[in-house]
Amino acid sequence: NLLKKYKLTRRELEILELLKQELTNKEISDKLYLSIYTIETHRKNIMQKLDLKSPASLLKFFINNDNL
């Protein structure tokens, strides 16, 4: 469970799911009725919690964890 393993919040997990669907920060902000800055902050926090350094490493994470 990613929630427990990486200490992700429910919101971060929700955003991670939307990123996996290839939505942009803008599309996610529109969908969740949040500012784009809030989405960017959540995304940075997700990357930090998953110990990822780049968007490419996030893609690799999705590939290696296709059971998300």
C-alpha positions in Angstrom: 0.0 0.0 0.0 1.6 3.3 -1.2 -0.3 5.2 1.4 1.5 3.5 4.3 4.8 2.6 2.6 5.6 6.1 1.4 3.4 8.0 3.9 1.5 9.6 1.1 -1.7 11.5 2.0 -5.0 10.6 0.3 -4.8 13.8 -1.8 -1.2 12.9 -2.9 -2.4 9.5 -3.9 -5.3 11.0 -5.8 -2.9 13.3 -7.6 -0.5 10.4 -8.3 -3.4 8.5 -9.9 -4.2 11.6 -12.1 -0.5 12.0 -13.1 -0.5 8.3 -14.1 -3.4 9.1 -16.4 -1.1 11.7 -18.1 -3.0 14.7 -16.9 -1.1 18.0 -16.7 -0.9 20.0 -13.5 -3.4 22.4 -15.1 -5.8 19.6 -15.9 -5.5 18.2 -12.4 -6.0 21.6 -10.8 -9.2 22.1 -12.9 -10.5 18.6 -12.0 -9.9 18.9 -8.3 -10.8 22.6 -8.0 -7.4 23.5 -6.6 -4.9 26.1 -7.7 -2.1 25.0 -10.0 0.4 26.0 -7.3 -1.3 23.6 -4.9 -0.9 20.8 -7.4 2.7 21.7 -8.0 3.4 21.6 -4.2 1.7 18.2 -3.9 3.7 17.0 -6.9 7.0 18.2 -5.3 6.0 16.5 -2.0 5.2 13.2 -3.8 8.5 13.3 -5.6 10.3 13.9 -2.3 8.5 11.1 -0.5 9.2 8.7 -3.3 12.8 9.9 -3.4 12.5 10.8 -7.1 14.7 13.5 -8.7 13.0 14.1 -12.1 9.8 13.6 -14.1 11.5 10.8 -15.9 12.1 9.0 -12.6 8.4 9.4 -11.8 7.6 7.7 -15.2 10.0 4.9 -14.3 8.2 4.6 -10.9 4.9 4.2 -12.7 6.3 1.5 -15.0 7.8 -0.4 -12.1 4.6 -0.1 -10.0 1.9 -0.7 -12.6 -0.4 -2.1 -9.9 -1.1 1.5 -8.7 
